[in-house]
């Protein structure tokens, strides 16, 4: 057998484990070249649904909520052939839909789904998987009320994994009990945005049987989704989103929404029990220490919907626990990797290998390949052994009184002042060589070489105020013409008319999706990193402490992470300003903020640190463009 080709070996092994009775029953799971093969009929697959009983009564009707689970699985699956499960739990199956083409579920007269959104069913069912589209509690055909990352959201999904492993009950429409005797109990959860958030949440409970998750553009902390160090992005967002995803009559869950408004702490912006319940790194319902599943993280550095600190802090916490993991970091906005230009086939094959390894037990290359895939340009990708770039070194860039940014601290008495007024980002970065009352700006000389940032810069400031509070914004900006992903237009992609197909089709549910192209733009500036803080939360997210008027205080926080290359000849700028109205709902406090330049810096994780010593200072003042054409971001939700 050692002389047989790998494909023949796989076939031989498959035949060797199948009894004559099994062989007569139909196709068996077949593996060739490290991948399961499409030997099962998609058209003949079993399509059914059950209602899994959860452990919560979110709508307070005196009955435990039941979770609607729509199932598609190979016809041959059953007690004689048990298959693993891929789960996409979502609140969006009957409102915004799923994927770039906004697909919704389509049902037949018996209530079974004939069209499952996305390609997972078309591709994986023929390869020996069951695919479950789960309606999050409070949405579509499930009972209950959505509580936006809280107990109902989390425990509803957990109940489905428990049912697959015989620890929860499920019922058919006629009231008879349904047993999942067709599955191995091994489950993987996948999904973008809210769907991926549910995968993170359920994994953090430590539920047995959840072997892997693939969170795409997903939340790990709802506080980070709606807050930055005490600064509020959107007021009463949880109740708004709950109302959006719940298509039942509005009055049914009004009490739940009212409770969320009362508990979210919007008046302070502080972290409290409401947010701790919705924290999957170190929260009340679960935390990273309980994660048993492997994790394949996908996120984009320009995602300003689910901001990238949601993936970076989750990733770092997983690394500390040595959780088996893999990551893709893109340059788009809130976009699924299926729609990264030129990467669709790579994504499908990588995902296939990942699920085969963790759910089917296939020995393949997926865990031996480089851990991180990173997009470095509109259509350029690299692989590396981890993320951030393992060779990154922290470099402190220091502001000076003359408006320069370099490595040498300013003189001890140097300072700069501005007023905390509400400004848009465009105003903050325009005409950086000119003094403006709402911001201070510092720029380096022209870079003598390319420098790649990989990770999260840290704003380390010493300030004093003439009022007890101020909101601060720190921006790290690249000044220099370059062609970049235009993530502000169409979130970085244009959908084309041509399609390609991944999987098998029926008349009701095809496996074909429209291709995409990356939107690019050449512009003179790019905001690379952004960060916000309420000075009252400089020491604690949960307890506010006003800075005594006229007293110096240290304010240090991480900006959003990025992976970005500053090109030779470009300039790096640090902008420090007050309230940012582009991404927050705060009002300026009117406080005068004085910055101690000698004791302030921005610490940047560069892949090359030493060459920064040679960055020259220009003798002339760099003014920068008078106006930067940065359109307002799209008002996107999940």
Secondary structure as a PSIPRED ss2 file (coil, helix, strand):
# PSIPRED VFORMAT (PSIPRED V4.0)

   1 X C   1.000  0.000  0.000
   2 X C   1.000  0.000  0.000
   3 X C   1.000  0.000  0.000
   4 X C   1.000  0.000  0.000
   5 X C   1.000  0.000  0.000
   6 X H   0.000  1.000  0.000
   7 X H   0.000  1.000  0.000
   8 X H   0.000  1.000  0.000
   9 X H   0.000  1.000  0.000
  10 X H   0.000  1.000  0.000
  11 X H   0.000  1.000  0.000
  12 X H   0.000  1.000  0.000
  13 X H   0.000  1.000  0.000
  14 X H   0.000  1.000  0.000
  15 X H   0.000  1.000  0.000
  16 X H   0.000  1.000  0.000
  17 X C   1.000  0.000  0.000
  18 X C   1.000  0.000  0.000
  19 X C   1.000  0.000  0.000
  20 X H   0.000  1.000  0.000
  21 X H   0.000  1.000  0.000
  22 X H   0.000  1.000  0.000
  23 X H   0.000  1.000  0.000
  24 X H   0.000  1.000  0.000
  25 X H   0.000  1.000  0.000
  26 X C   1.000  0.000  0.000
  27 X C   1.000  0.000  0.000
  28 X C   1.000  0.000  0.000
  29 X C   1.000  0.000  0.000
  30 X C   1.000  0.000  0.000
  31 X E   0.000  0.000  1.000
  32 X E   0.000  0.000  1.000
  33 X C   1.000  0.000  0.000
  34 X C   1.000  0.000  0.000
  35 X E   0.000  0.000  1.000
  36 X E   0.000  0.000  1.000
  37 X C   1.000  0.000  0.000
  38 X C   1.000  0.000  0.000
  39 X C   1.000  0.000  0.000
  40 X C   1.000  0.000  0.000
  41 X C   1.000  0.000  0.000
  42 X C   1.000  0.000  0.000
  43 X C   1.000  0.000  0.000
  44 X C   1.000  0.000  0.000
  45 X C   1.000  0.000  0.000
  46 X E   0.000  0.000  1.000
  47 X E   0.000  0.000  1.000
  48 X E   0.000  0.000  1.000
  49 X E   0.000  0.000  1.000
  50 X E   0.000  0.000  1.000
  51 X E   0.000  0.000  1.000
  52 X E   0.000  0.000  1.000
  53 X E   0.000  0.000  1.000
  54 X C   1.000  0.000  0.000
  55 X C   1.000  0.000  0.000
  56 X C   1.000  0.000  0.000
  57 X C   1.000  0.000  0.000
  58 X C   1.000  0.000  0.000
  59 X C   1.000  0.000  0.000
  60 X C   1.000  0.000  0.000
  61 X C   1.000  0.000  0.000
  62 X C   1.000  0.000  0.000
  63 X C   1.000  0.000  0.000
  64 X C   1.000  0.000  0.000
  65 X C   1.000  0.000  0.000
  66 X E   0.000  0.000  1.000
  67 X E   0.000  0.000  1.000
  68 X E   0.000  0.000  1.000
  69 X E   0.000  0.000  1.000
  70 X E   0.000  0.000  1.000
  71 X E   0.000  0.000  1.000
  72 X E   0.000  0.000  1.000
  73 X E   0.000  0.000  1.000
  74 X C   1.000  0.000  0.000
  75 X C   1.000  0.000  0.000
  76 X C   1.000  0.000  0.000
  77 X C   1.000  0.000  0.000
  78 X E   0.000  0.000  1.000
  79 X C   1.000  0.000  0.000
  80 X C   1.000  0.000  0.000
  81 X E   0.000  0.000  1.000
  82 X C   1.000  0.000  0.000
  83 X E   0.000  0.000  1.000
  84 X E   0.000  0.000  1.000
  85 X E   0.000  0.000  1.000
  86 X E   0.000  0.000  1.000
  87 X E   0.000  0.000  1.000
  88 X E   0.000  0.000  1.000
  89 X E   0.000  0.000  1.000
  90 X E   0.000  0.000  1.000
  91 X C   1.000  0.000  0.000
  92 X C   1.000  0.000  0.000
  93 X C   1.000  0.000  0.000
  94 X C   1.000  0.000  0.000
  95 X C   1.000  0.000  0.000
  96 X C   1.000  0.000  0.000
  97 X C   1.000  0.000  0.000
  98 X E   0.000  0.000  1.000
  99 X C   1.000  0.000  0.000
 100 X C   1.000  0.000  0.000
 101 X C   1.000  0.000  0.000
 102 X C   1.000  0.000  0.000
 103 X E   0.000  0.000  1.000
 104 X C   1.000  0.000  0.000
 105 X C   1.000  0.000  0.000
 106 X E   0.000  0.000  1.000
 107 X E   0.000  0.000  1.000
 108 X C   1.000  0.000  0.000
 109 X C   1.000  0.000  0.000
 110 X C   1.000  0.000  0.000
 111 X C   1.000  0.000  0.000
 112 X C   1.000  0.000  0.000
 113 X E   0.000  0.000  1.000
 114 X E   0.000  0.000  1.000
 115 X E   0.000  0.000  1.000
 116 X C   1.000  0.000  0.000
 117 X C   1.000  0.000  0.000
 118 X C   1.000  0.000  0.000
 119 X C   1.000  0.000  0.000
 120 X H   0.000  1.000  0.000
 121 X H   0.000  1.000  0.000
 122 X H   0.000  1.000  0.000
 123 X H   0.000  1.000  0.000
 124 X H   0.000  1.000  0.000
 125 X H   0.000  1.000  0.000
 126 X H   0.000  1.000  0.000
 127 X H   0.000  1.000  0.000
 128 X C   1.000  0.000  0.000
 129 X E   0.000  0.000  1.000
 130 X E   0.000  0.000  1.000
 131 X E   0.000  0.000  1.000
 132 X E   0.000  0.000  1.000
 133 X E   0.000  0.000  1.000
 134 X E   0.000  0.000  1.000
 135 X E   0.000  0.000  1.000
 136 X C   1.000  0.000  0.000
 137 X C   1.000  0.000  0.000
 138 X C   1.000  0.000  0.000
 139 X C   1.000  0.000  0.000
 140 X C   1.000  0.000  0.000
 141 X C   1.000  0.000  0.000
 142 X C   1.000  0.000  0.000
 143 X C   1.000  0.000  0.000
 144 X C   1.000  0.000  0.000
 145 X C   1.000  0.000  0.000
 146 X C   1.000  0.000  0.000
 147 X C   1.000  0.000  0.000
 148 X C   1.000  0.000  0.000
 149 X C   1.000  0.000  0.000
 150 X C   1.000  0.000  0.000
 151 X H   0.000  1.000  0.000
 152 X H   0.000  1.000  0.000
 153 X H   0.000  1.000  0.000
 154 X H   0.000  1.000  0.000
 155 X H   0.000  1.000  0.000
 156 X H   0.000  1.000  0.000
 157 X H   0.000  1.000  0.000
 158 X H   0.000  1.000  0.000
 159 X H   0.000  1.000  0.000
 160 X H   0.000  1.000  0.000
 161 X H   0.000  1.000  0.000
 162 X H   0.000  1.000  0.000
 163 X H   0.000  1.000  0.000
 164 X H   0.000  1.000  0.000
 165 X C   1.000  0.000  0.000
 166 X C   1.000  0.000  0.000
 167 X C   1.000  0.000  0.000
 168 X C   1.000  0.000  0.000
 169 X C   1.000  0.000  0.000
 170 X E   0.000  0.000  1.000
 171 X E   0.000  0.000  1.000
 172 X C   1.000  0.000  0.000
 173 X C   1.000  0.000  0.000
 174 X C   1.000  0.000  0.000
 175 X C   1.000  0.000  0.000
 176 X C   1.000  0.000  0.000
 177 X E   0.000  0.000  1.000
 178 X E   0.000  0.000  1.000
 179 X C   1.000  0.000  0.000
 180 X C   1.000  0.000  0.000
 181 X C   1.000  0.000  0.000
 182 X C   1.000  0.000  0.000
 183 X E   0.000  0.000  1.000
 184 X E   0.000  0.000  1.000
 185 X E   0.000  0.000  1.000
 186 X E   0.000  0.000  1.000
 187 X E   0.000  0.000  1.000
 188 X E   0.000  0.000  1.000
 189 X E   0.000  0.000  1.000
 190 X E   0.000  0.000  1.000
 191 X E   0.000  0.000  1.000
 192 X E   0.000  0.000  1.000
 193 X C   1.000  0.000  0.000
 194 X H   0.000  1.000  0.000
 195 X H   0.000  1.000  0.000
 196 X H   0.000  1.000  0.000
 197 X H   0.000  1.000  0.000
 198 X H   0.000  1.000  0.000
 199 X H   0.000  1.000  0.000
 200 X H   0.000  1.000  0.000
 201 X H   0.000  1.000  0.000
 202 X H   0.000  1.000  0.000
 203 X H   0.000  1.000  0.000
 204 X H   0.000  1.000  0.000
 205 X C   1.000  0.000  0.000
 206 X C   1.000  0.000  0.000
 207 X C   1.000  0.000  0.000
 208 X C   1.000  0.000  0.000
 209 X C   1.000  0.000  0.000
 210 X E   0.000  0.000  1.000
 211 X E   0.000  0.000  1.000
 212 X E   0.000  0.000  1.000
 213 X E   0.000  0.000  1.000
 214 X E   0.000  0.000  1.000
 215 X E   0.000  0.000  1.000
 216 X E   0.000  0.000  1.000
 217 X C   1.000  0.000  0.000
 218 X C   1.000  0.000  0.000
 219 X C   1.000  0.000  0.000
 220 X C   1.000  0.000  0.000
 221 X E   0.000  0.000  1.000
 222 X H   0.000  1.000  0.000
 223 X H   0.000  1.000  0.000
 224 X H   0.000  1.000  0.000
 225 X H   0.000  1.000  0.000
 226 X H   0.000  1.000  0.000
 227 X E   0.000  0.000  1.000
 228 X E   0.000  0.000  1.000
 229 X C   1.000  0.000  0.000
 230 X C   1.000  0.000  0.000
 231 X E   0.000  0.000  1.000
 232 X E   0.000  0.000  1.000
 233 X C   1.000  0.000  0.000
 234 X C   1.000  0.000  0.000
 235 X C   1.000  0.000  0.000
 236 X C   1.000  0.000  0.000
 237 X H   0.000  1.000  0.000
 238 X H   0.000  1.000  0.000
 239 X H   0.000  1.000  0.000
 240 X H   0.000  1.000  0.000
 241 X H   0.000  1.000  0.000
 242 X H   0.000  1.000  0.000
 243 X H   0.000  1.000  0.000
 244 X H   0.000  1.000  0.000
 245 X H   0.000  1.000  0.000
 246 X C   1.000  0.000  0.000
 247 X C   1.000  0.000  0.000
 248 X C   1.000  0.000  0.000
 249 X C   1.000  0.000  0.000
 250 X H   0.000  1.000  0.000
 251 X H   0.000  1.000  0.000
 252 X H   0.000  1.000  0.000
 253 X H   0.000  1.000  0.000
 254 X H   0.000  1.000  0.000
 255 X H   0.000  1.000  0.000
 256 X H   0.000  1.000  0.000
 257 X H   0.000  1.000  0.000
 258 X H   0.000  1.000  0.000
 259 X H   0.000  1.000  0.000
 260 X H   0.000  1.000  0.000
 261 X H   0.000  1.000  0.000
 262 X H   0.000  1.000  0.000
 263 X H   0.000  1.000  0.000
 264 X C   1.000  0.000  0.000
 265 X C   1.000  0.000  0.000
 266 X C   1.000  0.000  0.000
 267 X C   1.000  0.000  0.000
 268 X C   1.000  0.000  0.000
 269 X C   1.000  0.000  0.000
 270 X C   1.000  0.000  0.000
 271 X C   1.000  0.000  0.000
 272 X C   1.000  0.000  0.000
 273 X H   0.000  1.000  0.000
 274 X H   0.000  1.000  0.000
 275 X H   0.000  1.000  0.000
 276 X H   0.000  1.000  0.000
 277 X H   0.000  1.000  0.000
 278 X C   1.000  0.000  0.000
 279 X E   0.000  0.000  1.000
 280 X C   1.000  0.000  0.000
 281 X C   1.000  0.000  0.000
 282 X E   0.000  0.000  1.000
 283 X C   1.000  0.000  0.000
 284 X C   1.000  0.000  0.000
 285 X C   1.000  0.000  0.000
 286 X C   1.000  0.000  0.000
 287 X E   0.000  0.000  1.000
 288 X H   0.000  1.000  0.000
 289 X H   0.000  1.000  0.000
 290 X H   0.000  1.000  0.000
 291 X C   1.000  0.000  0.000
 292 X C   1.000  0.000  0.000
 293 X C   1.000  0.000  0.000
 294 X E   0.000  0.000  1.000
 295 X E   0.000  0.000  1.000
 296 X E   0.000  0.000  1.000
 297 X E   0.000  0.000  1.000
 298 X E   0.000  0.000  1.000
 299 X E   0.000  0.000  1.000
 300 X E   0.000  0.000  1.000
 301 X C   1.000  0.000  0.000
 302 X C   1.000  0.000  0.000
 303 X C   1.000  0.000  0.000
 304 X C   1.000  0.000  0.000
 305 X C   1.000  0.000  0.000
 306 X C   1.000  0.000  0.000
 307 X C   1.000  0.000  0.000
 308 X C   1.000  0.000  0.000
 309 X H   0.000  1.000  0.000
 310 X H   0.000  1.000  0.000
 311 X H   0.000  1.000  0.000
 312 X H   0.000  1.000  0.000
 313 X H   0.000  1.000  0.000
 314 X H   0.000  1.000  0.000
 315 X H   0.000  1.000  0.000
 316 X H   0.000  1.000  0.000
 317 X H   0.000  1.000  0.000
 318 X H   0.000  1.000  0.000
 319 X H   0.000  1.000  0.000
 320 X H   0.000  1.000  0.000
 321 X C   1.000  0.000  0.000
 322 X C   1.000  0.000  0.000
 323 X C   1.000  0.000  0.000
 324 X C   1.000  0.000  0.000
 325 X E   0.000  0.000  1.000
 326 X E   0.000  0.000  1.000
 327 X E   0.000  0.000  1.000
 328 X E   0.000  0.000  1.000
 329 X E   0.000  0.000  1.000
 330 X E   0.000  0.000  1.000
 331 X C   1.000  0.000  0.000
 332 X C   1.000  0.000  0.000
 333 X C   1.000  0.000  0.000
 334 X C   1.000  0.000  0.000
 335 X C   1.000  0.000  0.000
 336 X C   1.000  0.000  0.000
 337 X H   0.000  1.000  0.000
 338 X H   0.000  1.000  0.000
 339 X H   0.000  1.000  0.000
 340 X C   1.000  0.000  0.000
 341 X C   1.000  0.000  0.000
 342 X C   1.000  0.000  0.000
 343 X C   1.000  0.000  0.000
 344 X H   0.000  1.000  0.000
 345 X H   0.000  1.000  0.000
 346 X H   0.000  1.000  0.000
 347 X H   0.000  1.000  0.000
 348 X H   0.000  1.000  0.000
 349 X H   0.000  1.000  0.000
 350 X H   0.000  1.000  0.000
 351 X H   0.000  1.000  0.000
 352 X H   0.000  1.000  0.000
 353 X H   0.000  1.000  0.000
 354 X H   0.000  1.000  0.000
 355 X H   0.000  1.000  0.000
 356 X H   0.000  1.000  0.000
 357 X H   0.000  1.000  0.000
 358 X H   0.000  1.000  0.000
 359 X H   0.000  1.000  0.000
 360 X H   0.000  1.000  0.000
 361 X C   1.000  0.000  0.000
 362 X C   1.000  0.000  0.000
 363 X C   1.000  0.000  0.000
 364 X C   1.000  0.000  0.000
 365 X C   1.000  0.000  0.000
 366 X C   1.000  0.000  0.000
 367 X C   1.000  0.000  0.000
 368 X C   1.000  0.000  0.000
 369 X C   1.000  0.000  0.000
 370 X C   1.000  0.000  0.000
 371 X C   1.000  0.000  0.000
 372 X E   0.000  0.000  1.000
 373 X E   0.000  0.000  1.000
 374 X E   0.000  0.000  1.000
 375 X E   0.000  0.000  1.000
 376 X C   1.000  0.000  0.000
 377 X C   1.000  0.000  0.000
 378 X C   1.000  0.000  0.000
 379 X C   1.000  0.000  0.000
 380 X C   1.000  0.000  0.000
 381 X E   0.000  0.000  1.000
 382 X E   0.000  0.000  1.000
 383 X E   0.000  0.000  1.000
 384 X E   0.000  0.000  1.000
 385 X C   1.000  0.000  0.000
 386 X C   1.000  0.000  0.000
 387 X C   1.000  0.000  0.000
 388 X C   1.000  0.000  0.000
 389 X C   1.000  0.000  0.000
 390 X C   1.000  0.000  0.000
 391 X C   1.000  0.000  0.000
 392 X C   1.000  0.000  0.000
 393 X E   0.000  0.000  1.000
 394 X E   0.000  0.000  1.000
 395 X E   0.000  0.000  1.000
 396 X E   0.000  0.000  1.000
 397 X E   0.000  0.000  1.000
 398 X E   0.000  0.000  1.000
 399 X E   0.000  0.000  1.000
 400 X C   1.000  0.000  0.000
 401 X C   1.000  0.000  0.000
 402 X C   1.000  0.000  0.000
 403 X C   1.000  0.000  0.000
 404 X E   0.000  0.000  1.000
 405 X E   0.000  0.000  1.000
 406 X E   0.000  0.000  1.000
 407 X C   1.000  0.000  0.000
 408 X C   1.000  0.000  0.000
 409 X C   1.000  0.000  0.000
 410 X C   1.000  0.000  0.000
 411 X C   1.000  0.000  0.000
 412 X C   1.000  0.000  0.000
 413 X C   1.000  0.000  0.000
 414 X C   1.000  0.000  0.000
 415 X E   0.000  0.000  1.000
 416 X E   0.000  0.000  1.000
 417 X E   0.000  0.000  1.000
 418 X E   0.000  0.000  1.000
 419 X E   0.000  0.000  1.000
 420 X C   1.000  0.000  0.000
 421 X C   1.000  0.000  0.000
 422 X C   1.000  0.000  0.000
 423 X E   0.000  0.000  1.000
 424 X C   1.000  0.000  0.000
 425 X H   0.000  1.000  0.000
 426 X H   0.000  1.000  0.000
 427 X H   0.000  1.000  0.000
 428 X H   0.000  1.000  0.000
 429 X H   0.000  1.000  0.000
 430 X C   1.000  0.000  0.000
 431 X C   1.000  0.000  0.000
 432 X C   1.000  0.000  0.000
 433 X C   1.000  0.000  0.000
 434 X C   1.000  0.000  0.000
 435 X C   1.000  0.000  0.000
 436 X E   0.000  0.000  1.000
 437 X C   1.000  0.000  0.000
 438 X C   1.000  0.000  0.000
 439 X E   0.000  0.000  1.000
 440 X E   0.000  0.000  1.000
 441 X E   0.000  0.000  1.000
 442 X E   0.000  0.000  1.000
 443 X E   0.000  0.000  1.000
 444 X C   1.000  0.000  0.000
 445 X C   1.000  0.000  0.000
 446 X C   1.000  0.000  0.000
 447 X C   1.000  0.000  0.000
 448 X C   1.000  0.000  0.000
 449 X C   1.000  0.000  0.000
 450 X C   1.000  0.000  0.000
 451 X E   0.000  0.000  1.000
 452 X E   0.000  0.000  1.000
 453 X E   0.000  0.000  1.000
 454 X E   0.000  0.000  1.000
 455 X E   0.000  0.000  1.000
 456 X C   1.000  0.000  0.000
 457 X C   1.000  0.000  0.000
 458 X E   0.000  0.000  1.000
 459 X E   0.000  0.000  1.000
 460 X E   0.000  0.000  1.000
 461 X E   0.000  0.000  1.000
 462 X E   0.000  0.000  1.000
 463 X E   0.000  0.000  1.000
 464 X E   0.000  0.000  1.000
 465 X E   0.000  0.000  1.000
 466 X C   1.000  0.000  0.000
 467 X C   1.000  0.000  0.000
 468 X C   1.000  0.000  0.000
 469 X C   1.000  0.000  0.000
 470 X C   1.000  0.000  0.000
 471 X E   0.000  0.000  1.000
 472 X E   0.000  0.000  1.000
 473 X E   0.000  0.000  1.000
 474 X E   0.000  0.000  1.000
 475 X E   0.000  0.000  1.000
 476 X E   0.000  0.000  1.000
 477 X E   0.000  0.000  1.000
 478 X E   0.000  0.000  1.000
 479 X E   0.000  0.000  1.000
 480 X E   0.000  0.000  1.000
 481 X E   0.000  0.000  1.000
 482 X E   0.000  0.000  1.000
 483 X E   0.000  0.000  1.000
 484 X E   0.000  0.000  1.000
 485 X E   0.000  0.000  1.000
 486 X C   1.000  0.000  0.000
 487 X C   1.000  0.000  0.000
 488 X C   1.000  0.000  0.000
 489 X C   1.000  0.000  0.000
 490 X H   0.000  1.000  0.000
 491 X H   0.000  1.000  0.000
 492 X H   0.000  1.000  0.000
 493 X E   0.000  0.000  1.000
 494 X E   0.000  0.000  1.000
 495 X E   0.000  0.000  1.000
 496 X E   0.000  0.000  1.000
 497 X E   0.000  0.000  1.000
 498 X E   0.000  0.000  1.000
 499 X E   0.000  0.000  1.000
 500 X E   0.000  0.000  1.000
 501 X E   0.000  0.000  1.000
 502 X C   1.000  0.000  0.000
 503 X C   1.000  0.000  0.000
 504 X C   1.000  0.000  0.000
 505 X C   1.000  0.000  0.000
 506 X C   1.000  0.000  0.000
 507 X C   1.000  0.000  0.000
 508 X C   1.000  0.000  0.000
 509 X C   1.000  0.000  0.000
 510 X C   1.000  0.000  0.000
 511 X C   1.000  0.000  0.000
 512 X E   0.000  0.000  1.000
 513 X E   0.000  0.000  1.000
 514 X E   0.000  0.000  1.000
 515 X E   0.000  0.000  1.000
 516 X E   0.000  0.000  1.000
 517 X E   0.000  0.000  1.000
 518 X E   0.000  0.000  1.000
 519 X C   1.000  0.000  0.000
 520 X E   0.000  0.000  1.000
 521 X E   0.000  0.000  1.000
 522 X E   0.000  0.000  1.000
 523 X E   0.000  0.000  1.000
 524 X E   0.000  0.000  1.000
 525 X E   0.000  0.000  1.000
 526 X E   0.000  0.000  1.000
 527 X E   0.000  0.000  1.000
 528 X E   0.000  0.000  1.000
 529 X E   0.000  0.000  1.000
 530 X E   0.000  0.000  1.000
 531 X E   0.000  0.000  1.000
 532 X E   0.000  0.000  1.000
 533 X E   0.000  0.000  1.000
 534 X E   0.000  0.000  1.000
 535 X H   0.000  1.000  0.000
 536 X H   0.000  1.000  0.000
 537 X H   0.000  1.000  0.000
 538 X C   1.000  0.000  0.000
 539 X C   1.000  0.000  0.000
 540 X C   1.000  0.000  0.000
 541 X C   1.000  0.000  0.000
 542 X C   1.000  0.000  0.000
 543 X C   1.000  0.000  0.000
 544 X C   1.000  0.000  0.000
 545 X C   1.000  0.000  0.000
 546 X C   1.000  0.000  0.000
 547 X C   1.000  0.000  0.000
 548 X C   1.000  0.000  0.000
 549 X C   1.000  0.000  0.000
 550 X C   1.000  0.000  0.000
 551 X C   1.000  0.000  0.000
 552 X C   1.000  0.000  0.000
 553 X E   0.000  0.000  1.000
 554 X E   0.000  0.000  1.000
 555 X E   0.000  0.000  1.000
 556 X E   0.000  0.000  1.000
 557 X E   0.000  0.000  1.000
 558 X E   0.000  0.000  1.000
 559 X C   1.000  0.000  0.000
 560 X C   1.000  0.000  0.000
 561 X C   1.000  0.000  0.000
 562 X E   0.000  0.000  1.000
 563 X E   0.000  0.000  1.000
 564 X E   0.000  0.000  1.000
 565 X E   0.000  0.000  1.000
 566 X E   0.000  0.000  1.000
 567 X C   1.000  0.000  0.000
 568 X C   1.000  0.000  0.000
 569 X C   1.000  0.000  0.000
 570 X C   1.000  0.000  0.000
 571 X E   0.000  0.000  1.000
 572 X E   0.000  0.000  1.000
 573 X E   0.000  0.000  1.000
 574 X E   0.000  0.000  1.000
 575 X E   0.000  0.000  1.000
 576 X E   0.000  0.000  1.000
 577 X E   0.000  0.000  1.000
 578 X C   1.000  0.000  0.000
 579 X C   1.000  0.000  0.000
 580 X E   0.000  0.000  1.000
 581 X C   1.000  0.000  0.000
 582 X C   1.000  0.000  0.000
 583 X C   1.000  0.000  0.000
 584 X C   1.000  0.000  0.000
 585 X C   1.000  0.000  0.000
 586 X C   1.000  0.000  0.000
 587 X C   1.000  0.000  0.000
 588 X C   1.000  0.000  0.000
 589 X C   1.000  0.000  0.000
 590 X C   1.000  0.000  0.000
 591 X C   1.000  0.000  0.000
 592 X E   0.000  0.000  1.000
 593 X E   0.000  0.000  1.000
 594 X E   0.000  0.000  1.000
 595 X E   0.000  0.000  1.000
 596 X E   0.000  0.000  1.000
 597 X H   0.000  1.000  0.000
 598 X H   0.000  1.000  0.000
 599 X H   0.000  1.000  0.000
 600 X C   1.000  0.000  0.000
 601 X E   0.000  0.000  1.000
 602 X E   0.000  0.000  1.000
 603 X E   0.000  0.000  1.000
 604 X E   0.000  0.000  1.000
 605 X E   0.000  0.000  1.000
 606 X E   0.000  0.000  1.000
 607 X C   1.000  0.000  0.000
 608 X C   1.000  0.000  0.000
 609 X C   1.000  0.000  0.000
 610 X H   0.000  1.000  0.000
 611 X H   0.000  1.000  0.000
 612 X H   0.000  1.000  0.000
 613 X H   0.000  1.000  0.000
 614 X H   0.000  1.000  0.000
 615 X C   1.000  0.000  0.000
 616 X C   1.000  0.000  0.000
 617 X C   1.000  0.000  0.000
 618 X C   1.000  0.000  0.000
 619 X C   1.000  0.000  0.000
 620 X C   1.000  0.000  0.000
 621 X C   1.000  0.000  0.000
 622 X C   1.000  0.000  0.000
 623 X C   1.000  0.000  0.000
 624 X C   1.000  0.000  0.000
 625 X C   1.000  0.000  0.000
 626 X C   1.000  0.000  0.000
 627 X C   1.000  0.000  0.000
 628 X C   1.000  0.000  0.000
 629 X C   1.000  0.000  0.000
 630 X C   1.000  0.000  0.000
 631 X C   1.000  0.000  0.000
 632 X C   1.000  0.000  0.000
 633 X C   1.000  0.000  0.000
 634 X C   1.000  0.000  0.000
 635 X C   1.000  0.000  0.000
 636 X C   1.000  0.000  0.000
 637 X C   1.000  0.000  0.000
 638 X C   1.000  0.000  0.000
